[in-house]
């Protein structure tokens, strides 16, 4: 079996002279900018959780006449908390999507004072740095310092960082993530979208004391190149209390004391991209591509519907040798909009990549379910000393390799032990209302959050055994065939906006984006190659279980077995937005 590629790259040719690694080299490049004038103001705008002190030290070779820390003009912690409180809520997990722009986090008088300080320096280099540095001065040189969301989470977990201006380094990781998700990242992304195209340089700060920098022109050349070819996101994997061993064994991950539960290999809101400029690699949030080339990536119709947001997500849920996921339900569209400010909800499905004998999933309610009795049992279980009798209330269906279970919002469900799930869903991925978590604690030793009050308001009680069998299980229909291939529609349910198609093939299959973005995974076979009939992009190799994106701008493409997989039957699952 060909190994899964854990560090996929996008090769960007012709820009190596506009890429630098290490602070000495980066400071040398910026020093060249300062020779053009007697006084040079360098603005380093930062995403929250960038190591500002490290950058200031690293640029010490510039011998700045002044370093102005923009965040000295930010609101005091108490004033900021009062402003954010409505959006953060008391809940450990859920807040409300906030509308803030960066200027609302700053004191105008303090900003004016810092701006006057920058203007008052007559010669030399002035460095203005921080989240909000661009409010202090427009500057002569603009550097945008960025990092991936997964790296931010690692900094939260290590307690190196809390939230911006919150002083909460020791706070519960879920609360820190919540503040990032609902407030900081939304504000920072608004600023990034207004600013990045004007940046002279882009600074990758993901690795401690190992910065990489490219010109703004080189960065955007990479973004434009990415949306005209197939590409993969940089996957990451996370342990969990219910985790299994499939990801570790089949993908070749470093063993952990707590097994891997999740694999994120198709979540543009969280994953990053690697751009390779000859021998220099930079990492950037994949959202940057969504923000700045949304029409080429998503297509006109998807962009018109969702804006610059990637609406499809693929991820892995590994319980092979592990435990059941929590019994859960996702919010209805009206509910998620009213309570959390999201414009669409987490409709999803479970595609079974692998399953052991006897594996099953919980899906929908028993035909004779009594809603009052079920809620009473859930509430009693929450109080402790009583285990919720899931089999009394919820259907359990056998799960076999290549089964596809459809899970529109409002449907009670969970994957159980000994299944390897490729979860195909809409993007709002944190909105899971746990109903029951099998009497266990999280890896932090605390009870995992259960949201029964939210959950019981969203359970669709009419989704019982016969309805589930008719609507959510075994909905596969053959829709086309040709020499050496068959195309099947496997879902999703008509209430969900995502369509999925599976292709079985032993020879070349022609696909077309039809003007919309597509996300695929090779669910059977060792490897395949994606090609352009017109030679518009280089042949693109994919391996078993790898997720890849086909931008709308690609148009026609083909997928075929490689020489090494010739003679075997392969399969891809493809997801796209119904239009």
C-alpha positions as CSV (number, residue, x, y, z in Angstrom):
1,X,0.0,0.0,0.0
2,X,1.4,3.4,-1.0
3,X,1.7,5.6,2.0
4,X,-0.6,8.5,2.5
5,X,1.1,11.8,1.9
6,X,1.0,13.8,5.2
7,X,2.8,16.9,3.8
8,X,1.3,17.7,0.4
9,X,2.7,20.7,-1.4
10,X,1.7,23.1,-4.1
11,X,4.8,23.9,-6.2
12,X,5.0,27.6,-7.2
13,X,7.6,28.1,-9.9
14,X,9.5,31.2,-10.8
15,X,9.4,33.1,-7.5
16,X,12.4,31.8,-5.5
17,X,14.2,35.2,-5.6
18,X,11.2,36.6,-3.8
19,X,11.3,34.2,-0.8
20,X,13.5,34.3,2.3
21,X,14.0,32.0,5.4
22,X,15.3,33.0,8.8
23,X,15.3,36.4,10.6
24,X,18.8,37.3,9.4
25,X,17.8,36.9,5.7
26,X,14.4,38.5,6.3
27,X,15.9,41.5,8.1
28,X,18.4,41.8,5.3
29,X,15.7,42.0,2.8
30,X,13.8,44.6,4.8
31,X,17.0,46.6,5.2
32,X,17.1,47.0,1.5
33,X,13.7,48.7,1.7
34,X,15.0,51.2,4.2
35,X,17.8,52.4,1.9
36,X,15.3,54.1,-0.3
37,X,14.5,56.8,2.2
38,X,15.8,58.6,5.3
39,X,12.9,57.3,7.4
40,X,11.1,54.1,6.9
41,X,8.0,53.0,8.8
42,X,7.6,49.2,8.6
43,X,4.1,48.0,9.7
44,X,3.9,44.4,10.8
45,X,0.3,43.5,11.0
46,X,-0.2,40.3,13.0
47,X,-2.9,37.6,13.3
48,X,-3.8,36.9,16.9
49,X,-1.3,34.5,18.6
50,X,1.7,35.5,16.5
51,X,4.8,35.6,18.6
52,X,5.3,39.4,18.5
53,X,8.4,39.4,20.9
54,X,10.1,36.9,18.6
55,X,9.6,39.1,15.6
56,X,10.9,42.2,17.3
57,X,14.0,40.3,18.4
58,X,14.4,38.8,15.0
59,X,14.3,42.2,13.3
60,X,16.8,43.7,15.7
61,X,19.4,43.8,12.9
62,X,17.4,46.7,11.4
63,X,18.5,48.7,14.4
64,X,15.2,50.5,14.6
65,X,15.0,54.0,16.0
66,X,11.7,52.9,17.7
67,X,9.5,49.8,18.0
68,X,5.9,50.8,18.6
69,X,3.7,48.0,20.1
70,X,0.3,48.8,18.6
71,X,-1.5,46.8,21.3
72,X,-0.6,49.3,23.9
73,X,-3.5,51.3,22.5
74,X,-6.0,48.5,22.7
75,X,-8.9,48.5,25.1
76,X,-8.2,47.4,28.6
77,X,-9.1,43.8,29.3
78,X,-12.3,44.8,31.3
79,X,-13.6,47.1,28.6
80,X,-12.8,44.6,25.9
81,X,-14.6,41.8,27.9
82,X,-17.7,44.0,28.4
83,X,-17.8,44.6,24.6
84,X,-17.4,40.9,23.8
85,X,-19.6,39.4,26.5
86,X,-22.8,39.2,24.5
87,X,-21.0,37.1,21.9
88,X,-19.1,34.9,24.2
89,X,-22.0,33.8,26.5
90,X,-21.5,31.7,29.6
91,X,-21.5,28.4,27.6
92,X,-18.2,26.5,27.6
93,X,-18.4,25.7,23.9
94,X,-20.9,27.9,22.0
95,X,-20.9,31.7,21.5
96,X,-22.5,33.9,18.8
97,X,-20.7,35.0,15.7
98,X,-19.5,38.5,16.3
99,X,-19.5,41.4,13.8
100,X,-16.5,43.4,15.1
101,X,-13.9,45.2,13.1
102,X,-10.4,45.7,14.6
103,X,-10.9,49.4,15.3
104,X,-13.6,48.6,17.8
105,X,-11.0,46.9,20.0
106,X,-8.8,50.1,20.3
107,X,-8.9,53.3,22.2
108,X,-8.9,56.2,19.7
109,X,-6.9,58.6,21.9
110,X,-4.2,56.0,22.6
111,X,-4.0,55.2,18.9
112,X,-3.6,58.9,18.1
113,X,-0.8,59.1,20.6
114,X,1.0,56.2,19.1
115,X,0.5,57.6,15.6
116,X,2.0,60.9,16.7
117,X,4.9,59.1,18.2
118,X,5.6,57.4,14.9
119,X,5.3,60.6,13.0
120,X,7.6,62.4,15.4
121,X,10.6,60.2,14.6
122,X,12.5,62.1,11.9
123,X,14.9,59.4,10.7
124,X,15.7,55.8,10.8
125,X,13.6,52.7,10.9
126,X,10.3,52.7,12.8
127,X,8.7,49.3,13.4
128,X,5.0,49.3,14.3
129,X,3.8,45.8,15.2
130,X,0.8,43.9,16.6
131,X,-2.8,42.8,15.9
132,X,-4.0,46.2,14.8
133,X,-0.7,47.7,13.8
134,X,-2.2,49.0,10.6
135,X,-4.4,51.3,12.6
136,X,-1.4,53.2,13.9
137,X,0.3,54.0,10.6
138,X,-0.1,53.2,6.9
139,X,3.7,52.7,6.7
140,X,6.1,52.6,3.9
141,X,6.4,48.8,4.0
142,X,3.6,46.5,5.1
143,X,4.4,43.0,6.3
144,X,1.5,40.6,7.2
145,X,2.5,38.0,9.8
146,X,0.2,35.0,9.7
147,X,-0.2,31.5,11.1
148,X,-2.5,28.5,10.8
149,X,-5.5,27.9,13.0
150,X,-4.2,24.5,14.0
151,X,-0.9,26.1,15.2
152,X,-3.0,28.6,17.2
153,X,-4.8,25.7,18.9
154,X,-1.4,24.2,19.8
155,X,-0.3,27.5,21.4
156,X,-3.6,27.6,23.4
157,X,-3.1,24.0,24.6
158,X,0.5,24.5,25.7
159,X,-0.7,27.6,27.6
160,X,1.9,29.7,25.8
161,X,-0.9,31.8,24.6
162,X,-4.4,32.8,25.8
163,X,-6.8,34.8,23.8
164,X,-5.9,38.3,22.6
165,X,-5.7,40.8,25.5
166,X,-7.5,38.3,27.8
167,X,-4.7,37.1,30.1
168,X,-6.3,33.7,30.2
169,X,-3.4,31.4,29.3
170,X,-4.5,28.9,32.0
171,X,-8.2,28.9,31.0
172,X,-10.0,25.8,29.7
173,X,-9.0,25.1,26.1
174,X,-12.6,24.9,24.9
175,X,-13.3,28.4,26.2
176,X,-10.1,29.7,24.5
177,X,-11.1,28.1,21.3
178,X,-14.6,29.5,21.6
179,X,-13.3,33.1,21.9
180,X,-11.0,32.5,18.9
181,X,-13.7,31.0,16.8
182,X,-16.6,33.4,17.5
183,X,-14.7,36.7,18.0
184,X,-11.0,36.9,17.3
185,X,-10.7,34.9,14.1
186,X,-13.7,36.6,12.6
187,X,-12.3,40.1,13.3
188,X,-8.8,39.1,12.2
189,X,-10.2,37.7,8.9
190,X,-12.1,40.8,8.1
191,X,-8.9,42.8,8.6
192,X,-6.9,40.3,6.5
193,X,-9.3,40.5,3.7
194,X,-9.1,44.3,3.6
195,X,-5.3,44.4,3.9
196,X,-3.5,41.4,2.5
197,X,-3.6,42.4,-1.1
198,X,-1.7,45.6,-0.2
199,X,1.0,43.8,1.7
200,X,4.5,44.1,0.4
201,X,5.5,40.9,2.3
202,X,3.9,37.8,3.8
203,X,5.5,36.4,6.9
204,X,4.8,32.7,7.8
205,X,5.3,32.4,11.6
206,X,4.1,28.9,12.2
207,X,7.4,27.5,13.5
208,X,9.2,29.0,16.5
209,X,12.3,31.0,15.5
210,X,12.0,29.7,11.9
211,X,10.1,32.4,9.9
212,X,9.6,32.3,6.1
213,X,8.8,35.4,4.1
214,X,7.6,35.9,0.5
215,X,6.7,39.0,-1.4
216,X,3.0,39.8,-1.7
217,X,3.4,39.2,-5.4
218,X,4.8,35.8,-4.9
219,X,2.1,34.9,-2.4
220,X,-0.7,35.9,-4.7
221,X,0.9,34.1,-7.6
222,X,0.7,31.0,-5.5
223,X,-2.9,31.6,-4.7
224,X,-3.8,32.1,-8.3
225,X,-1.9,28.9,-9.3
226,X,-3.6,26.9,-6.6
227,X,-7.2,27.5,-7.9
228,X,-6.4,26.3,-11.4
229,X,-5.3,22.8,-10.5
230,X,-6.1,20.0,-8.1
231,X,-4.6,20.4,-4.6
232,X,-4.6,18.9,-1.2
233,X,-4.7,20.6,2.2
234,X,-2.2,19.8,4.9
235,X,-3.9,17.3,7.2
236,X,-3.6,17.1,10.9
237,X,-4.7,14.5,13.4
238,X,-5.9,14.7,17.0
239,X,-6.3,12.2,19.8
240,X,-9.6,11.8,21.5
241,X,-11.2,9.7,24.3
242,X,-13.0,7.4,21.8
243,X,-10.1,7.2,19.3
244,X,-9.0,4.0,17.4
245,X,-5.9,2.7,15.8
246,X,-6.7,2.8,12.0
247,X,-5.3,6.3,11.4
248,X,-2.1,5.5,13.3
249,X,-1.5,2.2,11.5
250,X,-2.7,3.0,7.9
251,X,-1.5,6.5,7.6
252,X,1.7,6.0,9.5
253,X,1.3,8.5,12.4
254,X,3.5,8.7,15.4
255,X,2.0,6.5,18.2
256,X,0.3,8.4,21.1
257,X,-0.7,7.4,24.6
258,X,-4.2,8.5,23.6
259,X,-5.2,7.2,20.2
260,X,-6.1,9.4,17.3
261,X,-9.8,10.1,17.0
262,X,-10.0,12.7,14.3
263,X,-8.2,13.3,11.0
264,X,-8.8,16.7,9.3
265,X,-7.9,16.4,5.6
266,X,-10.5,18.6,4.0
267,X,-11.5,21.4,6.4
268,X,-10.4,24.7,4.8
269,X,-11.4,26.7,7.8
270,X,-8.8,24.8,9.9
271,X,-6.3,23.2,7.5
272,X,-3.4,25.0,5.9
273,X,-1.5,24.8,2.6
274,X,2.2,24.4,1.8
275,X,3.5,26.5,-1.0
276,X,6.9,25.3,-2.3
277,X,9.1,28.0,-3.8
278,X,12.0,25.9,-5.1
279,X,13.7,24.7,-1.8
280,X,11.7,27.1,0.5
281,X,8.3,26.1,1.8
282,X,5.8,28.4,3.5
283,X,2.7,27.5,5.3
284,X,-0.5,29.6,5.1
285,X,-4.1,29.1,6.1
286,X,-6.0,27.6,3.3
287,X,-8.7,30.2,4.0
288,X,-6.4,32.7,2.3
289,X,-7.2,31.0,-1.0
290,X,-10.9,31.1,-0.3
291,X,-10.8,34.7,0.6
292,X,-8.9,36.0,-2.4
293,X,-9.9,33.7,-5.2
294,X,-13.4,32.7,-4.3
295,X,-14.9,32.7,-7.7
296,X,-12.2,30.6,-9.4
297,X,-12.2,28.2,-6.4
298,X,-15.9,27.9,-5.6
299,X,-17.5,28.9,-8.8
300,X,-20.0,31.7,-9.4
301,X,-23.1,30.0,-8.1
302,X,-21.5,28.6,-4.9
303,X,-19.9,32.0,-4.3
304,X,-23.2,33.8,-4.8
305,X,-24.8,31.5,-2.3
306,X,-22.1,31.2,0.4
307,X,-19.8,34.1,-0.2
308,X,-16.1,33.6,0.4
309,X,-16.7,30.5,2.5
310,X,-15.9,26.9,1.6
311,X,-19.1,25.0,2.4
312,X,-17.9,21.3,2.2
313,X,-15.9,19.4,4.8
314,X,-14.2,16.0,4.7
315,X,-12.8,14.5,7.9
316,X,-12.0,11.1,9.5
317,X,-13.5,9.6,12.6
318,X,-11.6,6.6,13.8
319,X,-13.1,4.1,16.3
320,X,-11.4,1.0,15.0
321,X,-10.5,-0.6,18.3
322,X,-11.9,2.5,20.0
323,X,-15.2,3.6,21.5
324,X,-18.5,5.0,20.4
325,X,-18.7,8.7,19.6
326,X,-21.1,10.7,21.7
327,X,-24.8,10.3,20.9
328,X,-25.6,13.6,19.3
329,X,-27.8,15.8,17.1
330,X,-27.0,18.9,14.9
331,X,-29.1,22.1,15.0
332,X,-31.7,22.9,12.4
333,X,-30.9,25.9,10.1
334,X,-33.3,28.3,11.8
335,X,-32.0,27.3,15.2
336,X,-28.3,27.8,14.4
337,X,-29.1,31.1,12.8
338,X,-31.1,32.4,15.7
339,X,-28.9,31.1,18.5
340,X,-25.3,31.3,17.0
341,X,-25.5,33.6,14.0
342,X,-24.6,30.9,11.4
343,X,-26.3,31.1,8.0
344,X,-26.4,27.3,7.5
345,X,-26.1,24.2,9.5
346,X,-24.0,21.0,9.9
347,X,-25.8,18.5,7.7
348,X,-23.6,15.6,7.3
349,X,-23.1,11.9,6.3
350,X,-20.9,8.9,7.3
351,X,-19.1,7.2,4.5
352,X,-17.7,3.9,5.9
353,X,-14.1,3.5,4.8
354,X,-13.5,0.5,6.9
355,X,-15.5,-1.5,9.4
356,X,-14.9,-4.6,11.5
357,X,-17.4,-7.4,11.8
358,X,-20.3,-6.4,14.0
359,X,-19.8,-2.6,13.6
360,X,-22.8,-0.4,13.6
361,X,-24.0,3.2,13.7
362,X,-26.8,4.7,15.7
363,X,-29.2,6.6,13.4
364,X,-32.7,7.9,14.1
365,X,-35.3,6.8,16.7
366,X,-37.1,3.6,17.3
367,X,-40.5,3.3,15.9
368,X,-42.1,3.2,19.3
369,X,-40.0,5.9,20.9
370,X,-41.7,8.0,23.6
371,X,-40.1,11.5,23.4
372,X,-40.9,12.3,27.1
373,X,-39.4,9.0,28.3
374,X,-36.3,9.5,26.2
375,X,-35.7,13.0,27.4
376,X,-36.3,11.9,31.0
377,X,-33.7,9.2,30.6
378,X,-31.2,11.6,29.1
379,X,-31.8,14.1,31.9
380,X,-31.4,11.3,34.5
381,X,-28.2,10.1,32.9
382,X,-26.9,13.7,33.1
383,X,-27.3,13.7,36.8
384,X,-25.1,10.7,37.2
385,X,-25.6,7.2,38.6
386,X,-27.7,6.1,35.6
387,X,-26.6,5.0,32.1
388,X,-28.8,6.1,29.2
389,X,-30.3,3.0,27.5
390,X,-29.5,4.0,24.0
391,X,-30.8,0.8,22.5
392,X,-34.2,1.4,24.0
393,X,-34.7,4.6,22.1
394,X,-32.3,4.8,19.1
395,X,-31.9,2.5,16.0
396,X,-28.6,0.6,15.6
397,X,-27.8,-0.3,12.0
398,X,-25.0,-2.6,10.8
399,X,-22.1,-0.7,9.1
400,X,-20.1,-2.2,6.3
401,X,-17.3,-0.9,4.1
402,X,-18.6,1.6,1.5
403,X,-22.0,2.0,3.2
404,X,-23.1,5.7,3.2
405,X,-25.4,6.9,6.0
406,X,-27.1,10.3,5.5
407,X,-27.6,12.5,8.5
408,X,-29.6,15.7,7.9
409,X,-29.6,18.1,10.8
410,X,-32.0,17.1,13.6
411,X,-31.3,13.4,13.3
412,X,-30.0,11.6,16.4
413,X,-26.9,9.7,15.5
414,X,-23.4,8.5,16.3
415,X,-20.7,6.2,14.9
416,X,-19.9,3.3,17.1
417,X,-16.8,1.3,17.9
418,X,-14.9,-0.4,15.0
419,X,-15.8,1.9,12.2
420,X,-13.5,4.2,10.2
421,X,-15.7,7.0,8.9
422,X,-15.1,9.5,6.2
423,X,-17.4,12.3,7.4
424,X,-18.8,14.4,4.5
425,X,-20.6,17.4,5.7
426,X,-21.4,21.1,5.6
427,X,-18.7,23.2,7.2
428,X,-20.1,24.5,10.6
429,X,-18.3,21.7,12.3
430,X,-18.3,22.7,16.0
431,X,-22.1,22.7,16.3
432,X,-22.6,19.3,17.8
433,X,-25.1,18.9,20.6
434,X,-24.1,15.9,22.6
435,X,-27.0,14.1,24.2
436,X,-25.1,11.3,26.0
437,X,-21.4,10.5,26.3
438,X,-21.4,7.0,27.7
439,X,-20.3,7.8,31.3
440,X,-16.8,9.0,30.4
441,X,-14.5,11.9,30.9
442,X,-12.5,13.8,28.3
443,X,-8.7,13.6,28.0
444,X,-8.5,16.6,30.3
445,X,-10.2,14.6,33.0
446,X,-13.3,16.7,32.9
447,X,-16.8,15.7,31.7
448,X,-17.2,16.4,28.0
449,X,-19.8,19.1,27.4
450,X,-23.3,17.8,26.9
451,X,-25.9,20.2,25.5
452,X,-29.1,18.5,26.2
453,X,-31.2,21.7,26.3
454,X,-30.1,22.7,22.8
455,X,-30.3,19.1,21.6
456,X,-33.9,18.4,22.7
457,X,-35.1,21.5,20.8
458,X,-33.7,20.1,17.6
459,X,-34.5,16.4,17.6
460,X,-36.8,15.6,14.8
461,X,-39.0,13.0,16.4
462,X,-40.6,11.8,13.2
463,X,-37.3,10.4,12.0
464,X,-38.0,6.9,13.2
465,X,-37.0,3.4,12.0
466,X,-39.0,3.1,8.7
467,X,-38.4,6.7,7.7
468,X,-34.6,6.3,8.3
469,X,-34.5,3.1,6.3
470,X,-36.4,4.8,3.4
471,X,-34.5,8.1,3.4
472,X,-31.0,7.7,5.0
473,X,-29.7,4.2,4.4
474,X,-28.8,2.4,1.1
475,X,-29.8,5.3,-1.2
476,X,-27.3,4.3,-3.8
477,X,-28.5,4.6,-7.4
478,X,-26.5,4.0,-10.6
479,X,-26.8,7.1,-12.8
480,X,-24.3,6.4,-15.6
481,X,-21.7,4.0,-16.9
482,X,-19.1,3.7,-19.6
483,X,-16.2,1.4,-20.6
484,X,-14.4,0.5,-17.3
485,X,-16.5,2.8,-15.0
486,X,-19.8,3.2,-13.2
487,X,-21.2,6.3,-11.6
488,X,-23.5,6.1,-8.6
489,X,-25.4,8.7,-6.6
490,X,-25.1,8.0,-2.9
491,X,-26.8,11.1,-1.4
492,X,-27.1,13.3,0.5
493,X,-30.7,13.6,1.6
494,X,-32.9,16.1,-0.2
495,X,-32.8,18.4,2.9
496,X,-29.0,18.7,2.5
497,X,-27.4,20.9,-0.1
498,X,-24.4,18.5,-0.8
499,X,-24.6,16.0,-3.6
500,X,-22.3,12.9,-3.5
501,X,-21.3,10.7,-6.4
502,X,-19.2,7.5,-6.3
503,X,-17.3,6.3,-9.3
504,X,-16.0,2.7,-9.6
505,X,-13.4,2.4,-12.3
506,X,-10.7,0.3,-13.8
507,X,-9.9,2.8,-16.6
508,X,-10.0,6.6,-17.2
509,X,-13.1,8.4,-16.1
510,X,-13.9,11.9,-17.3
511,X,-15.3,14.4,-14.8
512,X,-16.3,18.1,-15.0
513,X,-16.7,20.7,-12.3
514,X,-19.7,22.2,-14.1
515,X,-18.7,25.5,-12.6
516,X,-18.6,24.5,-9.0
517,X,-15.9,23.3,-6.5
518,X,-15.6,19.6,-5.9
519,X,-14.0,17.7,-3.0
520,X,-13.0,14.0,-3.5
521,X,-11.4,11.1,-1.7
522,X,-9.9,7.9,-3.1
523,X,-12.0,5.4,-1.1
524,X,-10.8,2.2,-2.9
525,X,-7.5,1.3,-4.5
526,X,-3.9,2.1,-3.9
527,X,-3.5,5.2,-6.1
528,X,-4.8,7.1,-9.0
529,X,-3.8,10.1,-11.1
530,X,-5.8,13.2,-11.9
531,X,-5.1,14.8,-15.3
532,X,-6.1,17.7,-17.5
533,X,-7.2,16.7,-21.1
534,X,-5.7,20.0,-22.3
535,X,-2.5,19.8,-20.2
536,X,-3.6,22.8,-18.1
537,X,-2.0,21.3,-15.0
538,X,0.6,18.6,-14.3
539,X,-0.6,15.1,-13.5
540,X,-1.7,15.0,-9.8
541,X,-1.2,11.8,-7.8
542,X,-3.7,10.7,-5.1
543,X,-3.4,7.8,-2.8
544,X,-5.9,5.7,-0.8
545,X,-7.9,7.8,1.8
546,X,-6.4,11.1,0.6
547,X,-8.9,14.0,0.2
548,X,-8.3,16.5,-2.7
549,X,-10.0,19.6,-4.0
550,X,-10.9,20.3,-7.6
551,X,-11.5,24.1,-8.0
552,X,-14.4,25.2,-10.2
553,X,-11.9,26.9,-12.6
554,X,-10.4,23.5,-13.6
555,X,-13.4,22.5,-15.6
556,X,-12.9,19.1,-17.3
557,X,-10.5,16.6,-15.7
558,X,-9.9,12.8,-15.7
559,X,-9.1,10.3,-13.1
560,X,-7.4,6.9,-13.9
561,X,-5.5,4.1,-12.3
562,X,-1.7,4.5,-12.2
563,X,0.5,1.8,-13.7
564,X,1.0,0.4,-10.2
565,X,-2.8,0.1,-9.6
566,X,-3.7,-0.9,-13.1
567,X,-6.0,-4.0,-13.2
568,X,-7.6,-3.3,-9.8
569,X,-10.9,-1.7,-9.2
570,X,-10.7,1.8,-7.7
571,X,-13.3,4.2,-6.4
572,X,-13.7,7.9,-5.6
573,X,-16.4,9.6,-3.6
574,X,-17.1,13.2,-4.8
575,X,-19.0,15.9,-3.1
576,X,-20.3,19.2,-4.5
577,X,-23.0,21.8,-3.9
578,X,-26.3,21.1,-5.6
579,X,-27.3,23.9,-7.9
